[in-house]
């Protein structure tokens, strides 16, 4: 069992990377050097998360953290990466990823894809961590999807011109995976079937940006750790900040109608 465990389950493009980098500087919180472990969604889909995919996850996240924060893996991080790549995925494998948490009282991880888990996936989480504390950050669903588009373009995974109001753009916003990440009501309904209300902390991306300290106070209280545990000044700087253009008004209205 994972004791005093927590998960941030999303939403995608809702400051989860900023939260990860911030909580990594709290002495009582343990987060692995890989932000997104993708265990529960892989297990739920019957996907083995083969070695090449695990290595790709590590390479992509190291590259991204290096570009955004100047991150360079430590020797301890490299050892952890070898553990992550070793053996077949299982509950024991997953729990072993938190074995070296030291004195930290609140271990956890952040994989925004967990928000799209079906009820059986949330029950899997509960079976390993009955008292898990969940954090779910919501963002304007249309703005979230627009930011997701720019993230994919930046990563080279989407070849679209956001300045052209084409059918391909509308197809992106109507994709099932994109819509699922913006359908917060459905996520909250599934969560309510498995977890108690006090296990879930819901925050809003927009409010978090207005007062990061107030949001962190709520998070620390939720995880039963002290605000005094931060080893560095709390940064207000966004981690994945990009100079993205405004969403064309016509397209925005159509996406608003789509997401109602």
ABEGO torsion letter per residue (X at the ends): XBBGBBBBAOBBGAGAAAAAAAAAABAABBBBABABAGAAAAAAAGBAGBAAAAAAAAAAAAAAAAAAAGBBBBAAAAAAAAAAABEBBBAAAAAAAAAAAEABABBBBBBAAAAABBAAAAAAAAAABAABBBBBBBBBAAAAAAAAAAAAAAAGABBBBAABBBAAAAAAAABAAAAAAABAAAAAAAAAAABBAAABBBBBAAAAAABAAAAAAAAAAAAGBBAAABABBBBABBAABBBBBBBBAAAAAAAAAAAX
